[in-house]
C-alpha cells in the first residue's frame, strides 16, 4: 500500500449517486490524478491517501485510493481556494481572499473557535456571519455523515437526503432505529435501511426489523395503488424474505396495531391491514358520499327544458336525450357522476350546466386533478378552473389543506373533471371541504386506467349503486369524423380497429405494421424528429408530440426511447451527468412523485430551462412556473420524451406515437391501450404487430386493486350506525 499526501487542485469528475471521484492532487512529487469513492470534495482540501498506482489505458497513470483522511488545507493558498470554491454558502472567491488576508494561518482556528471575529472582515455583517457559520457547520456534519454511511454502502446522494430530513439528529436516528429511513425518506427502501441496521449490529430476528418490513410492505402496496394490504400476503412475505417465525410476526403485528401504526379490519374476504390515514380516508369518504347521496337539494324555480332550449339556440347545438338528462340531473341531484368516452359531449354538458347555474344565479367552482386538465377546463368553459390542490389551498409548510370542515368551500356546486385521475386520499380531502349546501358533479371516463395514487375511485362510486350515474355512449357528428375517437370506442367494446383510406390527407389515426423492435425504434425517432413536426408545424422538442410506451424495458420501452430521443432531438444543448442520468437544457422532463413543497405532482411535465453543472442545480419550467431542483432532489425528475401510459393519463397531446409489440405482452390490456389512444387530439400513430394489437384489444382483465370503498358505502346504506347523520 503506497501513501500520498497533497492538496486538491481540481475536481475533474464527481458522481453523487455513488461518490466516484476523479481529481487532480498537488503532491510533493508534482500533480497526480486520484480516483476512488469519496464524499463531495472541493479544491484546496488536504488529503492523506493510501492506495496504489495503476495505469489506465485511456487516462494514463492514476492513484487508486483504498483509504483516506481529510484535513483542512495546510497552506493559506489552499485554504483560500477551499473557501472560495462555493462549498461554504456566503463565501465566494473575493470574500475568501479578504478572510485569508486578515487571519492568514489562523483562519481555520477562527472559523472553528472564534467565528465572531469574521465580522471584522469587510462584507461580513451579522446576517452574513450566520449564513457562513450555518453552512460551515452543515458542511462538517454532512462530511462526517457521508463518510459514516459510505462505510455501510450508502451513496452520498442518499446521505444528503438523510441529512436534509433529520439534520443534526441523523446519527442518533441511524443508531437508534435505522429502519426509520425507509419510512420517512422517498428513495430509500427497506433493503438499504436493513443493510445499515444489520451492519450496525441489529439482530436478524429483531422485532424492529419485522415491524419495519410490515410497514414497508404496506407503503409499497399504497404506491402500487392499493388502499390496504391483505394480512395473509404480508405474513407470507415476512416469512419468505426475513425468515420471521409466526410467533415473531404475530408479536410485530400486535405491537403495530397497539400503537395504531396499522389498523386491522376484519371483512368477509379476510383481514385487511391499513396505514391509519388510508383507513380514515376510506371510512370517512364512504360516510360523506352516503350522506350526499341521501340528501335532497334545491332545484331551479324555472323551466329547465326551456332553459336548455335557450342554450341550444345560443350555442347552435342540439343536445341528445342523454345529454339533456345529464344537464337536468346536475341541477337536481346532490351528487352525480357523468361518465363517457371521447367525443360523447362531456365538456359540452359542463358548459351548459355552468351557464344554467350562472343564470339561476348560483356559484359554481370548477376543478381538475392536474394543471393541464384544469387549464383545458378553463379554456372550454371560459371560466376559472383550478387544480384540486389549489382549490383546497394546500399549505406546503404544514403539509395540510387550508380548506376543510372548519373552513369549507363556499359555493353552490363543484364540478370536477377528469375524475378518473382522482385517488382516494384526494377525494377524502375534497369531501371534507364541501359545505353543507354544495352539490358535487363528477365527470370522467371510467374505462380509463385508475388513478396513479391509491384507490379505484370512479369504478367504486359507479358500482356502489347509490349515486346516480349517467353513461354517455353516443359519438357526435364531428367526433365521428375522427378515427381516433371511433377507434377508441371500438377498442373499448373489444372490436377491431378501422384503418384510414389509403392516401387520406385528413386521417388522424395510423397503424404501421412492423414487428422488428429495432426498426420500430428507428421509425419512432424518424417520426418525432422529422415527419410529425413538419406535418403539425411544431418544434421536435414540443410537449405536444408525445411518445407513450406500455413498458419501461426493451428497445421500444420508455427508458431506451428517452435516451435515443434525447440524442436526436436535443443533441447539442448544455448538459451535465448525474451518475447514469444526463440532463440537457431543453429536455422534456416529468415529476415522478408528489412534491407539495414545490407544488409539482406525479406526472407533471416540464422543460429544463437552465442548468448549473457546478452546483448540480436544475431549473425546470412547468407551464410558466420555474421550479429549482438541488442535486439531491434530481431523482424526482426523469426524461419525458417517452412516458408510460399511466403517466400520460389526464394529459392530452396533439400527436401521440405508441409502440405495440408482443414483447410488451404483460402490459397489453384493453384499458391501457384505450387510455393511450385517447391522449391524442390530432394524430395517433401506433407502430407494431397485428398480434400485439389483437391481444391488447381482447384482453379485458380488470385492474385489481385492494379497495373497500364500494363495500363500505353499501354497508352504510344497509346498516347505518346509530351515530350516522347527514351534513
N, C-alpha and C positions, 0 to 999 in steps of 0.2 A: 504494500500500500504506500503510495507516494503522497507527500504533503505539498500543499500550495497555499500561499497566502498573498492577498493583494486587495486592491480596491476596484470596484466595478466601474468601468468606463462607459459602457453602452449595453443596454438590454436589446439584443437583436430580435428575440422571439420569446413570447410567453403565452402558454395555453392555460387559461384559468380553469378549464374543466379538469385537468389532471396535474397542473403545476409544472409541466415540462418547460424548461427554460434553456435558452442559449444566450450567453452574454460574453462580452469582452472584459477580461480582468487584467489590470495593470499590476504585474508582479515584479520582483527584483530582476528576474531574467528577461523581462520585456512583456509584451502583450500576449495573452493566452486566450484561446476560445474554450469556454467551460460549458458543459451540457449536464443536465440532470433534473431531478424533481425538486423544486424549490417553492417557498411561499413567494408572494409578489416582492420583487426586488427593485431597487432604484439605483441610478448612477450615484457613485460616491460612497456606497456602503462597503464596509470592510469585512472580508470573509477569510476564515481558515478552513481549508478543504482537505479531505482525504479521498484518494481515489487512484486512478491510473490513466496514463496517456494511451490513446489509441489513434489510428489513422483511418479517417473516413474517406472513402473513395471519391466522394464529391466535394467535401469541405476541408479535407486535409487533416492535420494533427489537432486533436481535441483532448481536453481533460475531462474524463468521465467521473463525475462526483459520486462517491459512496456515502460520505457523511460530511457534515459541515457545522460550523458555529458562526454566529453573526456578532458583529460588534459595530458600534458607530465608527465612522471614518476616523483614522488616526490623524490625518493632516487637516489643516484648516481649508485647503483647497478641496479636498474630498468632502468635507462636511458642508461646504458651500454648495457643491454640486448636488449633494443629497437633499439639502433643504430646498433648493431651487428646482427640484425635479417635478414638483406638483403633487407629490405624495402627501405632504402636510398642507391641509387646506388653509388658505390665508397667507401662505408664503410663496412668492414667485422668485425668479432669479434676482430682481432688483432688491427686494426686501432681504433675501438670503445674504446678498453681498453686504448690506448695511449691518445685519446682525453679526456676521463674521468680523467685519471691520471693528465693531465696538467691543466684542467679547473674545475674539481670537480663539486660543486654545481652551478657554473656559466656557465656550458656547454650550457644549453638551451638559456640563455641570449646571449652568444657568437654567437650561430647559428642564432638567430633572429635579433640581433642588431649589432654585431661586427664580422661578418664572416671572415673578412680578418685575424683575429688572428689565424685562423686554420692553416695558413701556418707555424706557429711556431711548429707544430706537425710533427715529423719525418714521411716522406712518403707522405706529402701533399704539392705539388707544386701548381702553378697557374692553371695548367690543371686539376689536381685532385680536386682543390677547386671549379672550375667552375662546374664540374660534380656533386659534392656533393650539392652545392647550388641550381643548377637547379632541382635536384631530391627532395631536401628538400622543395623547393617552390611548385613543382608539387604535392608532397605528401599533402601539406596543401590545395592546390586548389582542388585536386581530393576529398579529405576528405569532404570539405565543399560542393562540388557539389553532392557527393553521399548522404550526409545527406539531402540536399535540395530535391533531386529527390526521395529519398525513402519516403519522406512525401507525394509525389504525385504518389506513387505506381510504380515507375520505378526501375528496378533491377540495381544492381551495375555493371553488365556486360554492360548494355546499357549506364550507366553513364560513364564508361571508354571509350566507343565508342564516346560518345558526346564530352568528353574532348579531345580525340585524333583528332577529326575533327575540333573543334573550339578553343581548348586551353583556353587561358585566356578570350576569348570572349564568353565563354559558357553561363555565367549568362546573359550577355547582350542580346544574341540571344534568349535565353529561355524567357526572359521577353518581348522582342520586337516582336518576331514572332515565337512562339513555333512550328508552322507548318513547318518551315524550316527543322526540324529534319527529317520528313518523306520523304523529297525530297533529302536530302543530305546524309543520313546515311542508308546504307544497313542493314536491320534487324529491323528498326523502322518503323512501319506502321502508317497509319493515326490515328487509334484508340488510340495508345499510345500518339502521339502528341496532339490529340484532348483532351484527358484526362488531360494532363498537362495544355493545354490552358484554358480549362473550369475552372479548379481549380485555375488558376491564375487570373480568373475574366473576361476573354473574353466572350462577349455575344454570345448566340447560333445563332443569326442571323447575326453575324459579316461577312462582305464581305470577310475578310481574310480567314474565315473558309470555305466559299463556293469555293473561288478561290483555296485554298489548296486541297480541296476534288476533284475538277475537275482535277487538275494536278496529283493528286494521282491516279485517275481512269485511266488517260492516261498512266501513268507509269505502272500500273498493266496490262493494255492491252498489252503494249510492252513486258512485262515479259512473257505473255502468247502467244507471237508470232505474235501479230497484229502490223501492221505498223501505223495504225491510229485508232481512235475511232469514232463511229457514234454519232452525236450530240444528236439525239433523245434518245439514250440509256443512255448517260451521264446525260442528263436532267432528265430522269426518275429516275435514281439512286440518284441524288441530292435531288429530291423532296421526294423520298421514305425514304432515310436514314437520311437526315438532316432536312426534313420538310421545305426546301427552297422554297420560293414563286417564281413564274415565273418571277416577276419583279427583285428579288434579283439575280436569275440565269442569266437573261439577262445582268444585270449590271456586274456580275462576268465575264461572257464570253467576254463582251465588253472590260473590263479592261485588261484581259489577252491577248486579241487579239491586243489591242492598244500598249501594251508594248512588243509585239512579244514573249510572253511566250508560246502562242499557235498560230498555223496557221490554218485558216479556209479555206477549199476548197469546193466549190460547184460543185457537179457532178450530172449526170442524176440519180444516185441512192440515192442522199441525200447529206447532208453537212458532210464532214469529218473533224475531229479535229486532228491535228498533233502536236507533240512536234517538235520544229523547226529543230533539226538535222535530224529527220526522214523524214520530208518534203523535206529538201535539198537532203538527200541521195536518195530518190525515184526519184525526178525530175532529178538530175544530172546523176544518174545511167542510166536512160532512154535515156538521151541525148548522153552519151558516147556509149551506146550499139547501138543506131541507127547510130551514126557516124561510128562505127566499121563495122557494117553490110553493110553500104553504100559504103565502100571503096574497091578498087581493091588492090591487093598486089603482090609483085614479086613472080614469080613461078620458079621452078628449070629449068635450061637450059639443063638438061639431061633427058634421057628417064626414066620416073617414073616406067613404067611397068618392064623394065629391072632391075632397082634398087630393086624393090620388089622381083623379081625372085632371085636375088643375096642373099637377106636376107633370103628367104625361104631355099635356098641351104645351107647357112651358119648355120642356126638355126635348120634345119631338120623339118621345119613346112610347112604346106600348108594352106595359107590364104583362107578364104571363100570370095565369091564375095563382101559381105557386109564389111568384114574387109579390103579388098583392097580399096573399095570405101572410107572408113573412113581414111585410110592412105593417099590416094591421096588428099582428101578434106583438110586434115590437112596441106598439102603443098600448097594448092591453095586458101584457104579462110582466110579472115582476122579474122573471129570469127567462131567457130564451136563447136557444142555440140555432144558428143558421149555418149549415154546412153544405159544401158543394165543390165540385172540381173547377178547373179553369174555364172561363167563358160562360159560366152559368149565372152571372149577374150579381154576385155578392156585393161588389163595390157600388153598383147601381142602386141596390137596396139601401146600403148605408147612406148614400147621398140623399135618397128620398126620405128616409127616416129622420135624418138630421134636419132637412127642410121643414118637415111637419112639426118636429119638436120646437124649432125656431118660431114657427107661426102660432104655436099654442098659446103663449110662449113658455117654453121650459128650457132649462140649461142642460146642455149635453157635453160630456167630456169624451174625447177620442184618445185611444191609446193602442200601442202595439209593443211586442216584446223587444224589437231591435230598433236602432236608429234609422236604418234604411227602410224598414217596414213602416215606421211612424212617418217618415218623410213621404213615402208613396201615398199613405192615407191622407196626409195633409194636402198633397197635390190633387188627389182625386176628389176631395170634398171642398177644397178652398177654405178650410178651417184649420185651426191649430190642432196638431196631434203630437202627443209626447210618448216617449218610451214609458213603460210601466214604472221603471225605477225613478225617472224624473217626475212622473205624476205623483208618486208616493213620497217624493222628496227624500231620497236616500241620503243619509249623512255618513260619509266615508269615515270620518274620525271616530265616531261612536259605533259604526257598523250597524246602525239602526235606520228604520224608516220613520220619518217625522210624522207621516200620516198613519193613523191607526185608530183604535176605539176612542181614545181621548181627544184626538184631533182628526176627525173623519173628513173625507172629501165632501165638498159642498156642491151638489148638483142634483138634477132630477134623474139623469140617466148616464150610464157609462157604456160606451161601445168599445169592445176590444177586438181588434182584427188580428189575423194570423195566430189564432189561439192554439193551434196545434203545436206551436213552439213553446207554449207556457208550461212550465213544470209545476209540480205540486207546491214547493215552497213559495214560489212567486204568487200562485193563486191564493194561497193561505194569507199572505200579506195583503193582497188586493181585497179579499173578502173582509179582512179585519178593518180595512179603511173605508168601507161603504157606510154611508149614513143611512138611517132607517128609511128615509123616503126614496132612496135611489133604487132604480131598476138596472139590471145588468143584461146586456146583449152581447153574446159571444159569437164571433164569426170566424170560420176557418174551414179547413179541409181535413176531415177525419181520416181520409185514406192516405195522407202523407205519413212519413215516419213520425214516431213520437218525439217529444222534446229531447234535447240533449241531457237536460237535468232529470232528476228522479220523478217517476210517475208516468202514468199513461192517461193523462187527464181528460182529453177530449173524448177518447173511447169510453172511459169510465163514466163520464157525465151523460153521453148519449145512450149508454147501455143501462143506466140506472133506472129508467122508466118513470122518473118523477119530474123531469124537466122537459118541456115541450121542445121537440127538435123538428126543424123544417129542413128537409133534404132537397136541395136544388139539383135537378137532373137533366134539365133541358139546355142544350147548347144554342146560343142565339146566333142569328144570321151572320153577323160579322165574324164571330168566333168560328163558325162552321167553315169559313174560308181558310182557316189556319190548320195545316196538318199537325202542328204541334198540339193544338187543343184537341183535335179529333183523335189523334193517336194516343194522347194521354188518357182519354176516356175509354178507348178501345183496350189499352193496356190494363186499365183499372177493372175492366169487365172480363179480362182474360182472353181477349180477341186478338188476332194477328194485326200487325200494323199495316197502314196503307202507305204506298210509296208515291212520290211525285211523278207527274208525267215527264217523260224524257225531254230535256231541254227547256223545262218550265222556268222562266226567269223569275217568277214570283214565288217559287217554292220556298217554304221556311223550314222544311224538315228533309234531312237526307240520311240514308243508311249506306255506308260504304263498306262493302264486304272485303274483309282482309283477316286472315287467320294467323298470319305470322306476326308475333308480338313485336319484333324489331321493326318491321315495316309499319305497323300501327303507330309506334313511337315516331318514326320518320314523317308519317302523314300528319300527325298532330303538330309537330314542330313546323311543318310547312304551312299548315292552315293558320296557325297562330302568328306566324312571322309575316306571311305574305297575303294569302287569299282572303281571310276574314277582315283584316284591317282595310284592305283595298275595297272590298265589297261594301262594308259598312261605314267607310270613311272615318275610321278610328285609329288611334295610335296602337301599335302592337303591345304597348305597356298599359293600355286602357283596362280599368277594372270592369269594363262592360263586356270583355271577352274572357270567359272562364272555362278552364278545363276541370271536369269533375270525373273522378275515378272511383270505382266501387271499393278498391283496396289500396293499401299503402305499399305493399311489396310488389316486386316484379318490374320488368321493363316498362310496363304501362301502368305502374302503380304511382300513387301520389308522390312518394319520396324521390323516385328516379325522374319522374316527369318534371318536378320542381328544379332539380339540378340541371337537366337538359334545357328546359325553357329559360332558365336564368342565363345560361351560356349564350343562347342565340338571341334572346330578346333584350338583354341588358349586359352586354359583354364588357364594356369599357368604362363603367362608372367607378367612382371612388369606392373602395371596399376595405374590409378587414376580415380576418378569420378569427373565429372563436371556437377553437378545437376543430371539429369536423364541419362546423357551420360557417358559411361565408355569407355576409350581408353586403349589399351594394346600394348606393344611393339610387332611388327609383324603383327598387324591388317592391313587388306586391307582397305584403305580409299579413298574417292573421293572428289575432289574440287567441290563446288556447285555454284560458281559464278566466273565470270572473275575477276582475280586479276592481273592487269597489272604491279603493282609494283613487285610482286613476279614472274611474267611471268608464272603463272599457270591459267588454264582456266576451265570453267564449263565443268564437265565430265572427267577431267584428273584423272587418277588412280595412287595411290602411296601406299607405305607401311610405317607404323610408325617405324622409325629407333631408336628413343630414346625418353624417357620421363623424364622430370624434375618435379616431383609432387610438390616439394616445391614452385617452381616459376610458376607452371601450364603452362609449356612450352613444346611444342612437336616438334620433328624434323621428317619430312616426306621425304622419298626418292621417287622422281618422276623420274623414269628411269635414275638413277645415279645422279640426281640433288637433293641436300639436301636443303629443304626449312624449315625455322623456323616459327612456329606459336606461338604467345604470347597468353595469356589467353583470351583476348578479341577478338581474331581472330579465335578461335577454332570453332565457329559456322559456319565457312566456309567449314569445312570438316565433312563428315559423314562416317559411316561404309559402306564398299562396298563389303562385301561378297555376298550380293544380291543388284541388282540395277534395276532401271526401264528400260523399252525398250528405252525410249527417251535418257537416259543417256548412254546406250550401243551403240548408233548409232555411226558409224565411227570406232569402235573398233572391233577387231577380237580376238577370243579365240580358243584354241584347243578344249575345251569342253564347251558346254552351257547346263544348266538344266533349264527348264521352267515349272512352274505350269500353268495349263489352266483349270479353273473351271467356272461354271456358276455364282459363287459369283463375278467373275470379269466382269460380263455382260456389264457394261458401257464401258469397255475398250476392248471388244472383237471385234477387227476390222481387216480387211484383211491386210492393210499396216503395222499395228503394229505387227501382227503375222509374216508377211513376213520379216520385219526388224529384229525381234528376231531370226528367223530361219537362216538368212544369216550371223549372227555373228559368227557361229561355223565353224571351219575348219575341224576337225577330228571327232567330236562326238556331236550330238544334241539329247537330251533326253527330250521329252515332257511328263509330268505326269498330268493326269486329266481325264475329262469326254468326251465321244464322242459327247455329245450335245454341250459342250463348243467349241470343235474343229470345229464342223459343223457351229456354229454361227460365229466364227472368220473368217472362210474361205468365208462364204456367205455375210458377212457384208462389203460391198464395199462403205460405206459412206465416201465421201472425207473429209479431214480435212479442215474446213472452217477457213480461216484467212483473216483479213482485210488487203488486199494488192492491190495497184492500179498500180503496175509497168507494168503489161501487157497492161493495157488500156493506160497508159502514152506512152508506146512505139508505140502502134498502132495509137494514136492521133498524135504523132510527124510525123509518116510516111504519114498520110493522110493530115495533115495541118502543115507543118513545119513553125515555126515562121520566121520572116524576118531576125532576127539576128542569125539564126541557121547556123552553119558552121561545116565542118569536122575538124579533128585534124589539 
